[in-house]
Amino acid sequence: MAAAMVKAPMTGKEAALKLENVWKTYRLGGEVINALRGASLEVKKGEFFALQGASGSGKSTAMHIMGALDVPDKGTVCIRGKDVSRLSGDSLAGLRGRTIGFVFQQFNLIPTLTAIENVMLPMVFQGVPEADRLERASELLREVELTERKGHHPNQLSGGQQQRVAIARALANDPEIILADEPTGNLDSITGQKVFGLLKGLHEKGKTVVIVTHNEKLVAEAQTIAYIKDGAIVRVKKS
Amino acid sequence: MAGKIVSMLRDYFFIAVKGMRNRKLRSWLTMLGIFIGIAAVVALISVSRGMQAAITEQFSSVGADRIIVQPGSAFFGPPGSTAGLSKITKHDLGIVEKARGVKGARGVVLKTSRLEFSGKTKFVLGFGIPADAGREILGSRFDVSEGRQFREGDRNSKVAIVGNSYSSDDGIVGKKIGVGDKIKVEGEEFRVVGVRKRLGDPENDVAIVIPLETAWNIYGNKDEFNFVTAIVEEGFSPSDVAAKVEDAIRKDRKQEEGNEDFQVQTSEELFASFTAILGIIQAVIIGIAAISLVVGSIGVMNTMYTAVLERTREIGIMKSVGATNRDVLLLFLVESGLYGLVGGLVGIAFGLGMAKTIEFAATEYLGSELLQASTSPLLILGALAFSFTLGCLSGAAPARQAARLNPVQALRYE
């Protein structure tokens, strides 16, 4: 644990996310998988952070735990300085809704809702009044240059457009942290660049952005790169 | 707070509607079970409420303070339905009249009669009723809407009052019978002096009414009645007086209690026995409708379980963007409630349509106005609330399952 702390970047800023000696085991078809084995890392506020690792290294599990989608079996997870490792499901949901925006490789839009409705969805769960929701979602879609497509359903949008809607959705409740799991993994390189540019722009606006990827090119632009192998952080590189 | 909940439910409502519209055929099939059940309940309740109202009206035309003496034993039925059993005679009428608490009593003759008019022959009910003012005891059933009532001088005369369905050319003889017309009853010529008021019951509306003494002459059953109706004096309980009358006739006939060949009923008892029969019919029918609703709610449950499975990933997405377990639970409950509610709405519309069709068929083909569909806002609102609740209850278990899904596992679901 001490070793992990030493490896974590010390910028002097407050930690937005912190994993300390996190263990996570889950079962997949009767097989026990030790996804995380004492992983520790720290993401500073406003940092552009990349978590890199091979398939099956535990990076997605680490992201789920960082994003309060899951809780560790052992160890501590702090989001904005608050220990969330033992919070109830509903408290975690509230935290996710307000503090974290997810961007997934599979875009994960709700197929029955239009682009703008997908962007408004996180605000529905936070009880934002309808007029405010509509205004905010329109503004976000304008930022990702999809104003013209706001009434389209996901199946009427290209992959890049869907991912831009997903980014707009991630920003709906103006969260402090954006977690992106292989955000360009399902996109061609040009579209991927555009999506990546959006994420970089968010960092420039002061958001904490964590990208989980195995794409070397994307990783190169991150301030901090943490390498994960067999469920543990093996190296942290600060650019 | 309440405003926030309402706006939240409204949002969930729109999300649910979008999901249902995306699966139109399945949604309609799911609602079918609820819809059939609710349609059956609404139609049957409307019709039986109408029947209840008709029975009440029929009995109010007899009067609540009446006692009916008729031949036969332990048989609940309308007056005259026991014709052909033992006899109630003029002597019995005298006993009834003398019983304490009896204000007055009159006997009626009732027999199927051959009616001839305008070259047509029909068999209809023939009543022989007293030509004197004591006829009031029989209630308002023999009131006339046209012409005149019988009077003292009509005893033994060949005068008749015809049922209301002869007041147009649509009646069973195909031609209107009016005051002054000549008709033949049992081969004898009668002059029509009045038209009976409309009762809405086809048997009574085609009946012919003649003076009692004339009836005895043409039917050949002098001094006999098919039933005797007595009116109870104010301050006496009809059932006490009925017991006294029964006792008096039993003693006169030297019969043992329980082995009488006649029966004495109050109009209330008759009413109660009709209502009881109607209640049984209602219970059976509602039971059948309930089975349909059970099947319907299993359909909703099945659809909701399928929906939870199909939308596992969506549930994961919703949870990742901040939906709590309660949000997911409510979303699915609103959706299953909507299946119930829409099924109920369509069911109510069809049910009312069915009730009106039954009413129309009864009026048009059976000539009976007794079967009138009767509905109430309470019935409609009740059916809606019930179908919504049923939908929610059917969706409760699937919704709980959806709410409890682990977000990570749900997101991984393919």
Interface residues (C-beta under 8 A of the other chain):
Chain A: H64 G67 L69 D70 G89 D90 A93 G94 R96 G97 R98 F102 F104 N108 L109 I110 P111 T112 L113 E117 L121 P122 V124 F125 Q126 G127 P129 E130 R169 A172 N173
Chain B: K4 S7 M8 D11 I15 K18 G19 R21 N22 R313 E314 G316 I317 M318 K319 S320 V321 G322 A323 T324 N325 R326 D327 N406 P407 V408 L411
